[in-house]
Amino acid sequence: MSKKHRREHHEEHIDETWLIPYADLLTLLLALFIILFASSQVDSKKYDSIMRALNSAFTGGTGTFESSAKIPLNRDSSTALKKHDNPNPSESEALQKQYEAEQADLEKLKQKLDQYITDNKLGSELTTTLTDDQLMITIQDKALFASGSAVIKPESRLLAQAMTDMLSQYPKYRIEVAGHADNVPINNKEFDSNWDLSSKRALNFMKILLENNAIDPSRFRSIGYGEYRPVDSNDTTEGRSKNRRVEVSIMRGIKASEVKKTADGE
């Protein structure tokens, strides 16, 4: 009877060996969820804590439960996520204020230039355009140069001096002087191409603007685009006349697109 009783008792015993891999699986799942949560938080201390806990888990310790308890799972979590997803408000506001200050500067400068153009009846030779990138002063070539020449006309020095006086009041902006030509080939003793002509015209006018040392030369650059950036058709006399020009661009430090990108958190 005792043998039979012992055999029946043995048959009723439940095999619990499945609990070991099951516990390991739960440990790994918990570690995964902790990593996913921690990755949304920009906190190096928490990250180090998670790494130590995972190292303990994978080497057979019980540190996962002990270390994960240090991560606060409270209402501040959603706030941290929002701060991580959105840009720094102070940075966005600073850019907006700088853009608005530059906008005010360039609008005032444009008004002064437009008044000068009106007072001197230069509307057919000079125009101003304010964009998101710059304030551009466009000067037709006939206002500055004889045909095929890069020598500044003596009477044009008064225009250059007036522009220098106005530009010197806004010392923080970079300035580009660009020369442009039409597509009629040029080949004289001085210039092999329209590219050479436009480059020399831009350089010479920039030098006139800098003659009196009223503006920091490091703010300037000159460039020649030749015939490759026309604003009108080269098929007509009028169109070619518009394409022969010098552009003086006062460049923004902050562009509207940069302000928008920061505000959108991109």
C-alpha positions in Angstrom: 0.0 0.0 0.0 2.8 2.4 0.8 4.4 1.9 -2.7 1.1 2.6 -4.4 0.5 5.7 -2.3 4.0 7.1 -3.0 3.5 6.5 -6.8 0.2 8.3 -6.9 1.6 11.2 -5.0 4.4 11.5 -7.5 2.0 11.4 -10.5 0.1 14.4 -9.0 3.2 16.6 -8.9 3.0 19.7 -11.4 6.0 20.4 -13.6 7.0 24.1 -13.0 10.1 24.3 -15.1 8.2 26.6 -17.6 8.3 29.4 -15.1 12.0 30.1 -15.7 11.7 31.1 -19.4 8.4 32.8 -18.7 10.1 35.0 -16.0 13.0 35.8 -18.4 10.5 36.8 -21.1 8.7 39.2 -18.7 12.0 40.7 -17.6 13.0 41.4 -21.2 9.5 42.9 -22.0 9.8 45.2 -19.0 13.3 46.2 -20.1 12.0 47.0 -23.6 9.2 49.2 -22.3 11.6 51.0 -20.0 13.9 51.7 -22.9 11.0 53.0 -25.0 9.9 55.3 -22.3 13.4 56.5 -21.4 14.2 57.3 -25.0 11.5 60.0 -25.1 13.2 61.8 -22.2 16.3 63.8 -22.8 17.9 62.9 -19.4 21.4 61.5 -19.3 21.1 60.4 -15.7 18.0 58.3 -16.4 19.7 56.9 -19.5 22.7 55.7 -17.5 20.4 54.2 -14.9 18.6 52.2 -17.6 21.8 51.0 -19.1 23.0 49.8 -15.7 19.7 48.0 -15.1 19.8 46.3 -18.5 23.3 45.2 -18.0 22.3 43.7 -14.7 19.3 41.9 -16.3 21.2 40.4 -19.1 23.9 39.2 -16.8 21.5 37.4 -14.5 20.9 40.0 -11.8 17.7 41.6 -10.5 18.8 45.2 -11.1 16.1 45.8 -13.6 13.4 46.2 -11.0 15.5 48.1 -8.6 16.8 50.6 -11.1 13.6 51.1 -13.0 11.9 52.2 -9.8 14.0 55.3 -9.9 12.3 56.6 -13.1 9.4 58.8 -12.1 6.2 57.8 -13.9 4.1 60.9 -13.1 2.2 63.7 -14.8 5.5 65.5 -15.6 6.3 62.9 -18.2 3.9 64.4 -20.8 5.3 67.9 -20.1 8.8 66.6 -20.7 7.7 65.1 -24.0 6.1 68.4 -25.1 9.2 70.3 -24.3 11.3 67.8 -26.3 9.0 68.0 -29.3 8.6 71.8 -29.4 11.4 74.4 -29.9 12.7 76.5 -27.1 10.2 79.4 -26.8 12.9 81.9 -25.9 14.9 81.0 -29.0 11.9 81.4 -31.2 10.9 84.7 -29.6 14.5 86.0 -29.9 14.6 85.2 -33.7 11.2 86.8 -34.1 12.3 90.0 -32.4 15.6 90.1 -34.4 13.6 89.7 -37.7 11.2 92.4 -36.7 14.1 94.8 -35.9 15.7 94.1 -39.2 12.4 94.6 -41.0 12.1 98.0 -39.4 15.6 98.9 -40.4 15.3 97.9 -44.0 11.9 99.6 -44.3 13.4 102.9 -43.1 16.4 102.5 -45.4 14.0 101.8 -48.4 12.0 104.9 -47.6 15.2 107.0 -47.5 16.4 105.6 -50.9 12.9 106.0 -52.5 12.8 109.6 -51.3 16.3 110.2 -52.8 15.2 108.7 -56.1 12.1 110.9 -56.2 13.9 114.1 -55.3 16.5 113.5 -58.0 14.1 112.2 -60.6 15.9 108.9 -60.9 12.9 106.6 -61.1 13.8 105.4 -64.6 17.3 104.4 -63.5 17.0 103.2 -59.9 14.4 101.0 -58.1 14.3 99.4 -54.7 12.8 96.0 -53.7 12.4 94.6 -50.2 12.0 90.8 -50.0 12.3 88.1 -47.3 16.0 87.8 -48.1 17.2 91.4 -48.7 16.7 95.0 -49.7 17.9 95.3 -53.3 18.8 98.5 -55.1 18.8 98.0 -58.8 20.8 100.6 -60.9 20.5 100.5 -64.7 23.9 100.5 -66.4 23.4 103.8 -68.2 23.2 105.6 -64.8 26.8 104.5 -64.0 28.7 103.5 -67.2 29.2 104.3 -70.8 28.4 101.5 -73.2 30.9 98.6 -73.0 32.8 100.4 -70.2 33.4 99.6 -66.5 34.6 103.2 -65.6 32.1 105.0 -63.3 30.8 108.2 -64.8 32.0 111.3 -62.8 28.4 112.4 -62.2 27.5 109.0 -60.8 29.8 109.6 -57.8 27.2 111.8 -56.2 24.8 108.8 -56.3 27.4 106.5 -54.8 28.2 109.0 -52.0 24.5 109.4 -51.2 24.1 105.6 -51.0 27.2 105.3 -48.8 25.8 107.9 -46.4 22.6 105.9 -46.0 24.2 102.5 -45.8 26.6 103.7 -43.1 23.7 104.2 -40.8 23.0 100.5 -40.8 26.4 99.0 -40.0 25.4 95.4 -39.1 24.3 94.2 -42.5 26.3 92.4 -45.2 26.2 94.0 -48.7 26.6 92.4 -52.1 27.3 94.4 -55.2 26.4 92.3 -58.3 27.0 93.1 -62.0 24.8 91.9 -64.8 24.9 92.1 -68.6 22.8 91.3 -71.6 23.6 88.4 -74.0 25.1 90.6 -76.8 28.7 89.3 -77.1 31.5 91.7 -76.2 35.1 91.4 -77.2 37.2 94.5 -76.9 40.7 95.2 -75.7 39.6 95.3 -72.0 37.0 92.5 -71.8 36.8 89.1 -73.4 33.2 88.4 -72.3 30.1 89.8 -70.6 31.2 88.0 -67.5 34.4 90.0 -67.3 32.5 93.2 -67.9 29.8 92.6 -65.3 32.4 91.5 -62.7 34.6 94.6 -63.3 31.5 96.9 -63.1 30.5 95.4 -59.8 34.0 95.7 -58.3 34.4 99.3 -59.5 31.1 100.5 -58.0 31.9 98.7 -54.7 35.2 100.6 -54.6 33.4 103.9 -55.0 31.0 103.0 -52.1 34.0 102.3 -49.9 36.1 105.4 -50.9 35.5 107.5 -47.8 35.9 104.6 -45.4 32.5 105.3 -44.0 31.6 101.5 -44.2 33.5 98.5 -43.0 34.9 96.8 -46.1 34.5 93.4 -44.5 30.8 93.7 -44.9 31.1 93.8 -48.7 31.5 91.4 -51.6 31.3 91.9 -55.3 30.3 89.4 -58.0 29.6 89.3 -61.7 26.8 87.2 -63.1 27.4 88.1 -66.8 24.3 87.4 -68.9 23.1 84.4 -66.9 20.6 86.1 -64.5 18.4 88.2 -66.8 15.3 89.9 -65.5 13.8 90.4 -68.9 14.0 89.0 -72.4 17.1 89.6 -74.4 15.1 89.6 -77.6 14.2 93.3 -77.4 16.1 96.5 -76.9 14.1 97.3 -73.8 14.6 93.9 -72.3 18.4 94.0 -72.9 18.5 97.4 -71.3 16.9 96.1 -68.1 19.3 93.2 -68.0 22.4 95.5 -68.0 22.4 96.5 -64.4 24.2 96.7 -61.0 22.4 95.4 -57.9 23.3 96.5 -54.4 21.8 94.0 -51.9 21.6 94.7 -48.2 21.3 91.1 -46.8 19.1 90.2 -43.9 20.8 88.4 -40.9 17.5 86.5 -40.2 15.1 85.4 -42.9 11.4 84.9 -42.6 11.8 81.2 -43.5 14.2 80.7 -40.5 11.7 82.3 -38.1 8.9 80.1 -39.4 11.1 76.9 -39.2 12.0 77.6 -35.6 8.4 78.3 -34.6 7.3 75.1 -36.3 10.0 73.1 -34.5 11.7 71.8 -37.6 
